[in-house]
Amino acid sequence: MIRTPLRPLARILNARENGENPDAIEAENRARRHAEIQDRSRRRAEGRLIVMAACFVIAFGTVGVRMGVLAASQPTEPTSAVTGTDIISQRADITDRNGRILATNLLTHALYAHPQQMIDPIRAADGLARIFPDLDRDRLREDFTGERKFLWIRKRLSPEQMQAVHDLGEPGLLFGPREMRLYPNGHLASHILGGSGFGQEGVASAEVLGVAGVEKAFDGWLRDPGRDGAPLQLSIDLTVQQAMEEVLASGMKVMNAKGATAVMMEIQTGEIVAMASLPDFDPNDRPRPLLKGDPSDSPIFNRAVQGQYELGSSFKIFPVAQAMDLGLVNPNSGINTNSPMQIGKYRIRDFSNYGPQLSVTDVIVKSSNVGTVRIAQMLGPERQRDFLQKLGLFDPTPIEMVEAPTGRPLVPARWPAVTSATVSFGHGLAASPLHLAAAYATIANDGRRVTPTLVHGRARPEGEQVLSPRAAQMAVAMLRQVVTRGTARQANVPGYEVAGKTGTADKPRRGGGYYANKVVANFAAVLPASDPKYVLVLALDEPSIAGASGERRTAGSTAVPVAAEMIRRLAPLVGLAPVTGEKLRTIPPRIEARVETAPEGGLQRVASN
């Protein structure tokens, strides 16, 4: 800024020449300068007022707009973002397909102690020993009077126990909040759920981790805060599951079995509606695994998924279906059944002499080992092996359980002619009942591969076509005749068109060979045969029932009656209405002309069945 002098020399000299007062020039310039200063101050003040007013307008406008948005929005519960938290304690619920709770959380408390803050440590130790009889009184006294600054007393407390500790009035006994996993149905579906336990812990929270079953398989999903607590919906139906376990427990007791398992699966989707393994356990108090001995002796062993069993004659439908698919035989083709037959140094025989020839249908109905081996020889080892692999009998089932990889089938390393023969009637290859259920579901699904799942409503890719629909339908028709006139006649539940196959296999010894009086008996069923909807597989471990001719262990005498009762109980629960009168069809009419009815009579027990 250029500063104007108050007494400019030129004007002063000019004023003196003209006789004017030079002081008037100074006063004039001083007044002008003051006026300019006042103008600048006023403009500065006005600018500040404008800026302040704008700030007030923006601030109150923002508040007003936010209030309007909140007034117009729907009320919701506030959620807090979990950032920087070491311990994630929340865990989503697990429900069945109808939304009924299978696993949820319960707020409880843990008890811990700060001994140095205690007023009377001896009295506190004595009081805790009275409330919790399993605690060591002397050890508590030692801990409370020693140098320890912190120790856990109990990880979970009931409300009654918490009140009793409160009543001790000891300031050194403190409570930490806990979210406990609760299984309100007790033993029901215990092997599916698995169980949970505490992971990382603090006095204010503890993370709940899955230790087995779907709890561990979906551990990250269930603990993900981004899912806002959305439940995991399983495919099982709680009502069907309870009915299955009741029937299975009764059947296991009646048949004097060591263990039992059953699987019911939807054929179209592969969703497991119910799956049980006995003996079972309460996931609220999961037992520890066995450290020695047979793992199947433990109640936490899942026979449906982890059990590796030679499944006997229920395998016979596989080579027969494959041979029909390749056009090597049809249901009426004659098969040489002269018994015994020789393969190298091994002899294969049937339980009874069925004569020199049976139709392919009667090979299945009468459960002929020799006839099945003859059909397997037509296939050849390579084709037989490839087909069984396509059925999923060489790999662990992809079921959403951490136990699934431990249920990998025991497959022979080599596949010579004798292995091909024994595998054709269910010996030499050990698989789980769930493998058998998936393979039967594939046949019942017009030959399209079915993959079992425990998750409800999940989109899944269509399976591979491993068998032609025609061959698959003829195979189901043969299985229907096994029930109407073969080894599974006790499973012919009126109105439900049950099709299925029995299997009885001697149990192998750990050191080699087989037990003379221990078997695994199973029955694999498809229902209804005319429009397959469900597969049911039931297996009994070491069953034995007294009969007029001595002890009976075959599947026709043990597994089949239990499966029949299970079908009577479960079929109505899954919406299968019984068909009666003229509507009742034993086999689908589109393939009825191809199946020849064989004479009555036949097998009650197969030597390797």
C-alpha positions in Angstrom: 0.0 0.0 0.0 1.3 3.5 -0.9 1.2 5.8 2.1 0.1 9.4 1.4 2.0 12.0 3.6 -0.1 14.3 5.7 1.9 17.4 4.7 3.0 17.0 1.0 5.8 19.5 0.3 4.4 20.7 -3.0 1.0 21.6 -1.6 2.6 23.3 1.4 4.8 25.6 -0.7 1.9 26.3 -3.0 -0.3 27.2 0.0 2.2 29.6 1.5 2.6 31.4 -1.9 -1.1 31.9 -2.0 -1.4 32.9 1.6 -3.3 29.8 2.8 -2.9 27.9 6.0 -0.7 24.8 5.5 -2.3 23.1 8.6 -5.6 22.8 6.8 -3.9 20.6 4.2 -2.7 18.3 7.0 -6.1 18.1 8.7 -7.8 17.3 5.3 -5.3 14.5 4.6 -5.7 13.1 8.2 -9.5 13.0 7.9 -9.2 11.2 4.5 -6.8 8.6 6.0 -9.2 7.9 9.0 -12.1 7.5 6.6 -10.2 4.9 4.6 -9.2 3.0 7.8 -12.8 2.9 8.9 -13.9 1.6 5.5 -11.4 -1.2 5.6 -12.4 -2.2 9.2 -16.1 -2.2 8.3 -15.5 -4.4 5.2 -13.4 -6.9 7.3 -16.1 -7.1 10.0 -18.8 -7.6 7.4 -16.8 -10.5 5.8 -16.4 -12.2 9.2 -20.1 -11.9 9.9 -20.9 -13.4 6.5 -18.6 -16.4 7.1 -20.0 -16.9 10.6 -23.5 -16.8 9.3 -22.7 -19.3 6.5 -21.2 -21.7 9.1 -24.3 -21.5 11.2 -26.5 -22.1 8.2 -24.5 -25.1 7.1 -24.4 -26.6 10.6 -28.1 -26.2 11.4 -28.9 -27.3 7.9 -26.9 -30.5 8.3 -28.6 -31.2 11.6 -32.0 -30.6 10.1 -31.4 -32.9 7.1 -30.1 -35.7 9.4 -33.1 -35.4 11.7 -35.3 -35.6 8.6 -33.5 -38.7 7.3 -33.8 -40.4 10.7 -37.5 -39.5 11.0 -38.2 -41.0 7.6 -36.2 -44.2 8.1 -37.3 -47.6 9.6 -36.1 -48.2 13.2 -33.4 -50.8 13.5 -31.2 -52.1 16.3 -27.8 -50.5 16.3 -24.9 -52.7 15.4 -21.3 -52.1 16.4 -18.4 -52.9 14.1 -15.9 -55.4 15.6 -12.5 -53.7 15.0 -9.3 -54.5 16.8 -11.0 -57.3 18.9 -8.8 -60.2 19.7 -11.6 -62.5 21.0 -14.7 -62.9 18.8 -17.3 -64.4 21.2 -20.4 -64.3 19.0 -21.5 -67.5 17.1 -24.5 -68.0 14.9 -27.3 -70.5 15.6 -27.7 -73.8 13.7 -31.2 -74.8 12.7 -32.9 -77.6 10.9 -34.6 -77.2 7.5 -37.7 -75.9 9.1 -35.9 -73.3 11.3 -36.0 -75.2 14.5 -33.0 -74.6 16.8 -30.3 -77.2 16.9 -27.5 -75.1 18.5 -27.7 -71.7 20.0 -25.9 -69.5 22.6 -26.6 -69.0 26.3 -25.2 -66.1 28.4 -23.4 -67.5 31.4 -20.4 -66.6 33.6 -17.0 -67.9 34.5 -15.5 -67.8 37.9 -12.0 -66.7 38.6 -10.0 -65.5 41.6 -7.6 -62.8 42.7 -6.2 -64.4 45.8 -4.3 -61.2 46.9 -7.6 -59.3 47.1 -9.3 -61.9 49.4 -10.2 -61.1 52.9 -10.4 -64.7 54.2 -8.8 -67.1 51.7 -9.4 -70.2 53.9 -13.1 -69.5 54.2 -13.3 -68.9 50.5 -11.7 -72.2 49.7 -13.9 -74.1 52.0 -17.0 -72.4 50.6 -16.1 -73.2 47.0 -15.4 -76.8 47.9 -19.0 -77.0 49.3 -20.5 -75.4 46.2 -18.3 -77.5 43.7 -17.7 -80.9 45.3 -15.3 -81.9 42.4 -12.8 -79.2 43.5 -9.9 -80.1 45.7 -10.2 -78.1 49.0 -6.6 -78.5 50.0 -5.4 -77.4 46.5 -7.7 -74.3 46.7 -6.3 -73.3 50.1 -2.8 -73.7 48.8 -3.5 -71.5 45.7 -5.4 -68.9 47.7 -2.7 -68.5 50.3 0.3 -68.7 48.0 1.9 -66.2 45.6 -0.6 -66.6 42.7 -2.3 -63.5 41.6 -4.9 -65.1 39.3 -6.5 -68.5 38.7 -9.6 -69.8 37.0 -12.0 -71.7 39.2 -14.8 -72.7 36.8 -15.3 -71.9 33.1 -19.1 -72.2 33.3 -21.5 -71.5 36.1 -25.2 -72.2 36.5 -27.4 -69.4 37.9 -27.7 -71.3 41.2 -23.9 -71.8 41.5 -23.3 -68.1 40.7 -25.7 -67.0 43.5 -24.1 -69.4 45.9 -20.7 -67.9 45.2 -22.2 -64.4 45.6 -23.4 -65.4 49.0 -19.8 -66.1 50.1 -19.3 -62.3 50.0 -15.6 -62.7 49.1 -14.3 -59.7 47.0 -11.5 -61.8 45.5 -13.9 -64.1 43.7 -15.0 -62.5 40.4 -17.3 -63.3 37.5 -16.5 -63.0 33.8 -19.3 -63.0 31.2 -19.3 -66.0 28.8 -21.3 -67.0 25.8 -21.9 -70.8 26.1 -22.9 -73.1 23.3 -26.1 -74.9 24.0 -27.6 -77.9 22.3 -31.3 -77.9 23.5 -32.1 -81.3 22.0 -29.4 -83.2 23.9 -28.3 -86.4 22.1 -30.4 -85.7 19.0 -28.2 -85.3 15.9 -25.1 -85.2 18.1 -22.8 -86.7 15.5 -23.9 -84.2 12.9 -23.5 -81.2 15.2 -20.3 -82.4 16.7 -19.8 -80.0 19.6 -17.8 -77.0 20.6 -15.4 -75.7 23.2 -13.6 -72.6 24.4 -10.7 -71.3 22.4 -8.9 -68.0 23.3 -10.2 -66.8 26.7 -10.1 -63.6 28.7 -11.9 -62.5 31.9 -14.4 -60.4 29.8 -15.1 -62.9 27.0 -14.1 -66.2 25.4 -14.3 -67.4 21.8 -16.4 -70.5 21.1 -14.8 -72.9 18.6 -16.3 -76.0 16.9 -14.5 -79.2 17.7 -16.3 -81.7 15.5 -19.1 -82.1 13.0 -20.6 -79.2 11.2 -19.6 -77.0 14.2 -16.0 -77.3 13.1 -16.6 -77.6 9.4 -18.4 -74.2 9.4 -16.5 -72.7 12.3 -15.4 -69.6 10.3 -18.8 -69.1 8.8 -20.5 -69.3 12.2 -18.1 -66.9 13.8 -18.1 -64.3 10.9 -19.4 -61.0 12.3 -20.2 -59.8 8.8 -23.1 -62.3 8.6 -25.0 -60.4 11.4 -25.8 -63.7 13.2 -27.7 -65.3 10.3 -28.2 -69.0 11.2 -26.8 -72.0 9.4 -29.7 -74.0 8.1 -29.0 -77.7 7.8 -30.9 -80.1 5.6 -32.0 -82.4 8.4 -35.6 -82.5 9.7 -35.6 -82.6 13.5 -38.8 -84.6 13.6 -37.5 -87.2 11.2 -34.2 -87.3 13.0 -35.9 -88.0 16.3 -38.0 -90.8 14.9 -35.0 -92.4 13.1 -33.0 -92.4 16.3 -35.8 -93.9 18.3 -36.4 -96.8 15.9 -32.6 -97.3 15.5 -32.1 -97.5 19.2 -34.9 -100.0 19.7 -33.7 -102.1 16.7 -30.1 -102.1 18.0 -31.3 -103.3 21.4 -33.6 -106.0 19.9 -30.9 -107.3 17.5 -28.2 -107.2 20.2 -26.0 -105.1 18.0 -22.8 -103.4 19.1 -23.7 -100.3 17.1 -26.1 -99.0 14.4 -26.4 -96.3 11.8 -28.9 -95.0 9.3 -29.0 -92.4 6.6 -32.1 -91.0 4.8 -31.4 -88.8 1.8 -33.4 -86.9 -0.8 -32.6 -88.4 -4.2 -33.1 -85.2 -6.3 -31.0 -82.9 -4.2 -28.7 -85.1 -2.2 -29.9 -83.4 1.0 -29.7 -85.6 4.1 -33.0 -85.5 5.9 -31.8 -87.6 8.9 -28.5 -89.4 9.8 -27.9 -91.2 13.0 -25.1 -93.2 14.6 -25.4 -95.3 17.8 -24.1 -95.2 20.5 -24.2 -91.4 20.6 -23.4 -88.7 23.1 -24.6 -85.3 24.4 -22.7 -82.5 22.7 -23.3 -80.3 25.7 -20.8 -82.6 27.5 -18.8 -84.2 24.7 -16.7 -87.1 25.9 -13.0 -87.3 25.1 -11.8 -89.5 22.2 -10.3 -92.9 23.0 -6.5 -93.0 23.0 -6.3 -96.8 22.4 -8.4 -99.7 21.2 -11.0 -99.7 18.5 -12.2 -96.2 17.6 -15.7 -97.5 16.9 -16.0 -98.3 20.6 -16.2 -94.6 21.3 -19.6 -92.9 21.3 -18.2 -90.0 19.3 -17.4 -92.3 16.4 -19.7 -91.6 13.5 -20.5 -94.9 11.9 -22.4 -93.3 9.0 -19.5 -91.2 7.8 -16.3 -92.7 9.4 -17.3 -96.4 9.4 -15.4 -98.4 6.8 -17.3 -101.7 6.2 -17.4 -104.4 3.6 -21.1 -104.0 2.7 -21.7 -107.4 1.2 -24.5 -108.2 -1.3 -25.9 -104.6 -1.4 -22.9 -104.1 -3.9 -24.3 -106.6 -6.3 -26.6 -104.2 -8.1 -23.6 -102.1 -9.3 -22.1 -104.7 -11.7 -25.5 -105.7 -12.9 -26.6 -102.1 -13.6 -23.3 -101.5 -15.4 -23.6 -104.6 -17.5 -27.2 -103.6 -18.6 -26.0 -100.1 -19.4 -23.3 -101.5 -21.7 -25.8 -103.9 -23.4 -24.0 -107.0 -22.2 -27.1 -108.4 -20.5 -30.8 -107.6 -20.0 -33.0 -108.5 -17.0 -34.0 -111.8 -18.7 -30.5 -112.9 -19.8 -29.5 -116.3 -18.5 -26.4 -116.5 -16.3 -24.4 -119.6 -15.4 -24.8 -120.1 -11.7 -23.2 -123.6 -11.3 -21.6 -123.5 -7.8 -18.9 -123.5 -6.8 -16.8 -121.6 -9.4 -13.0 -121.5 -9.4 -10.9 -118.4 -9.8 -7.2 -119.3 -9.4 -6.9 -121.0 -6.1 -10.1 -119.5 -4.7 -13.6 -121.0 -4.7 -16.7 -118.9 -4.8 -20.0 -120.5 -3.9 -23.6 -119.7 -3.2 -25.5 -120.4 0.0 -27.9 -122.7 -1.9 -27.7 -124.5 -5.2 -29.8 -122.4 -7.6 -29.3 -124.8 -10.5 -27.3 -124.3 -13.6 -28.8 -121.0 -14.6 -30.6 -117.9 -13.3 -31.9 -114.8 -15.1 -30.1 -111.6 -14.3 -33.1 -110.5 -12.3 -33.0 -113.6 -10.2 -29.3 -113.2 -9.7 -30.2 -110.1 -7.7 -33.4 -111.5 -6.2 -31.7 -114.6 -4.9 -28.4 -112.8 -4.2 -26.3 -115.2 -6.1 -22.6 -114.7 -5.6 -21.6 -116.9 -8.6 -24.1 -115.2 -10.9 -22.8 -111.7 -9.9 -19.2 -112.8 -10.5 -20.1 -114.1 -13.9 -21.5 -110.6 -14.8 -18.5 -108.9 -13.4 -16.3 -111.0 -15.6 -18.2 -109.7 -18.6 -17.3 -106.2 -17.6 -13.6 -106.8 -16.9 -11.6 -105.4 -14.0 -10.9 -102.0 -15.6 -14.4 -101.1 -16.6 -15.7 -102.3 -13.2 -13.2 -100.2 -11.3 -13.9 -97.1 -13.4 -17.7 -97.4 -12.8 -17.3 -97.8 -9.0 -15.0 -94.8 -9.0 -17.6 -92.7 -10.9 -20.1 -93.8 -8.2 -17.8 -92.1 -5.6 -16.8 -95.4 -3.9 -13.1 -94.6 -4.0 -13.0 -91.1 -2.5 -14.2 -89.6 0.8 -17.8 -88.2 0.7 -17.8 -84.4 0.3 -20.2 -84.1 3.2 -19.7 -80.9 5.2 -18.2 -82.5 8.2 -14.6 -82.6 9.4 -14.9 -86.4 9.9 -15.5 -86.9 6.1 -11.8 -87.3 5.1 -11.3 -90.0 7.7 -14.1 -92.1 6.0 -12.0 -92.7 2.8 -12.9 -96.1 1.4 -10.4 -98.9 1.7 -9.8 -99.8 -1.9 -7.5 -102.6 -3.1 -4.2 -101.4 -4.5 -4.3 -104.0 -7.2 -7.4 -105.2 -9.2 -6.8 -108.7 -10.4 -9.5 -111.1 -11.4 -10.1 -112.4 -7.9 -10.5 -108.8 -6.5 -12.9 -108.0 -9.3 -14.9 -111.1 -8.3 -15.0 -110.4 -4.5 -15.8 -106.7 -4.9 -18.7 -107.5 -7.2 -20.5 -109.1 -4.1 -19.2 -106.6 -1.6 -16.0 -108.0 -0.2 -12.5 -106.6 -0.5 -13.7 -102.9 -0.7 -14.7 -101.2 2.5 -16.9 -98.0 2.3 -19.2 -96.1 4.7 -23.0 -96.4 4.8 -23.1 -92.8 3.5 -21.1 -93.9 0.4 -23.7 -96.7 -0.2 -26.6 -94.2 0.2 -25.0 -91.9 -2.3 -24.4 -94.7 -4.8 -28.0 -96.0 -4.5 -29.3 -92.5 -4.9 -27.3 -92.2 -8.1 -29.0 -95.3 -9.5 -32.4 -94.1 -8.3 -31.8 -90.7 -9.9 -31.9 -92.2 -13.4 -28.1 -92.7 -13.3 -27.1 -89.1 -12.6 -24.5 -88.7 -9.8 -25.9 -87.5 -6.5 -23.6 -85.8 -4.0 -24.8 -85.9 -0.3 -25.0 -82.6 1.6 -26.1 -81.3 5.0 -26.9 -77.8 3.9 -30.5 -76.9 3.0 -31.3 -75.1 -0.2 -27.8 -74.6 -1.5 -27.5 -74.4 -5.3 -25.4 -77.4 -6.6 -24.1 -78.3 -10.0 -25.8 -81.1 -11.8 -24.1 -84.4 -11.4 -22.4 -86.6 -14.0 -24.5 -89.1 -15.9 -22.8 -92.3 -14.9 -25.5 -94.7 -16.0 -28.2 -94.5 -18.7 -31.7 -93.8 -17.4 -33.0 -97.0 -18.9 -30.4 -99.2 -17.1 -31.0 -97.3 -13.9 -34.8 -97.9 -14.1 -34.3 -101.6 -14.7 -32.0 -101.8 -11.7 -34.6 -100.2 -9.5 -37.2 -102.6 -10.8 -34.9 -105.5 -9.8 -34.5 -104.0 -6.3 -38.2 -103.9 -6.0 -38.5 -107.6 -6.7 -35.9 -108.3 -4.0 -38.4 -106.8 -1.6 -41.5 -108.5 -3.0 -40.1 -112.0 -3.4 -36.4 -112.1 -2.4 -34.2 -111.7 0.7 -35.9 -108.5 1.9 -39.6 -109.5 2.0 -40.0 -108.2 5.5 -39.4 -104.7 4.1 -42.4 -104.8 1.8 -44.3 -102.1 3.7 -47.8 -101.9 2.2 -48.3 -98.7 0.2 -44.7 -97.5 -0.1 -43.3 -99.6 -3.0 -40.0 -100.2 -1.3 -37.1 -101.4 -3.4 -33.8 -102.4 -1.9 -31.0 -104.9 -1.4 -29.7 -106.7 1.7 -26.0 -107.1 2.5 -24.3 -109.2 5.1 -20.5 -109.2 5.3 -18.2 -111.0 7.8 -16.2 -108.6 9.8 -12.4 -108.7 9.1 -10.0 -109.3 11.9 -7.2 -106.8 12.5 -4.6 -109.4 12.0 -6.1 -110.8 8.8 -9.0 -113.1 8.0 -12.6 -112.8 9.1 -14.5 -113.5 12.3 -16.7 -116.6 12.2 -19.6 -115.1 14.1 -19.4 -111.3 13.6 -21.0 -109.5 10.7 -22.1 -106.1 9.5 -25.7 -106.4 8.2 -27.2 -103.6 6.1 -30.2 -102.8 3.9 -30.2 -100.1 1.2 -33.7 -99.0 0.2 -35.2 -96.8 -2.5 -38.8 -95.5 -2.1 -41.2 -95.4 -3.8 -39.9 -97.6 -6.6 -42.2 -96.1 -9.3 -41.0 -92.5 -8.6 -37.9 -92.6 -6.4 -37.8 -89.8 -3.8 -35.7 -91.1 -0.9 -32.9 -93.5 -0.2 -32.6 -95.1 3.2 -29.6 -97.1 4.3 -29.5 -98.9 7.6 -26.6 -100.9 9.0 -26.2 -103.0 12.2 -22.7 -103.8 13.6 -22.5 -107.4 15.0 -26.2 -108.1 15.2 -27.5 -111.4 16.5 -31.0 -112.7 17.2 -32.1 -116.0 18.5 -34.2 -118.1 16.2 -35.7 -121.6 16.0 -32.6 -122.8 14.1 -30.1 -120.9 16.3 -28.6 -117.5 16.1 -29.4 -115.4 13.0 -27.1 -112.6 11.8 -28.1 -112.1 8.2 -29.5 -108.7 7.0 -32.8 -110.3 6.0 -33.3 -111.3 9.7 -31.8 -108.3 11.4 -31.4 -105.1 9.4 -34.5 -105.5 7.2 -37.1 -105.7 10.0 -35.6 -102.6 11.6 -35.6 -100.8 8.3 -39.2 -101.7 7.7 -40.3 -100.2 11.0 -38.2 -97.1 10.2 -40.0 -96.8 6.8 -43.4 -97.0 8.5 -42.4 -94.2 10.9 -40.4 -91.9 8.5 -42.3 -92.1 5.2 -45.4 -90.2 6.5 -43.1 -87.6 8.1 -41.4 -86.7 4.8 -44.8 -86.5 3.0 -44.9 -89.9 1.3 -48.6 -90.9 1.3 -49.2 -94.7 1.1 -50.5 -95.9 -2.3 -53.2 -98.5 -2.2 -55.7 -100.3 -4.4 -55.4 -99.9 -8.2 -52.7 -97.1 -7.8 -50.3 -99.5 -6.3 -47.6 -100.5 -8.8 -44.7 -102.8 -8.0 -42.5 -101.5 -10.7 -42.5 -98.6 -13.2 -44.7 -99.6 -16.2 -42.2 -98.2 -18.7 -39.9 -101.1 -17.9 -42.3 -103.7 -16.6 -42.3 -105.7 -19.9 -38.5 -106.2 -19.6 -38.6 -107.9 -16.3 -39.5 -111.5 -16.0 -41.1 -112.8 -12.9 -39.2 -115.7 -11.5 -40.7 -118.6 -9.5 -41.2 -118.2 -5.8 -38.9 -119.5 -3.2 -35.3 -118.6 -2.9 -32.7 -117.3 -0.7 -33.1 -116.6 3.0 -29.3 -116.3 3.6 -26.3 -115.9 1.4 -22.9 -117.2 2.4 -21.2 -113.9 1.8 -24.4 -111.9 1.7 
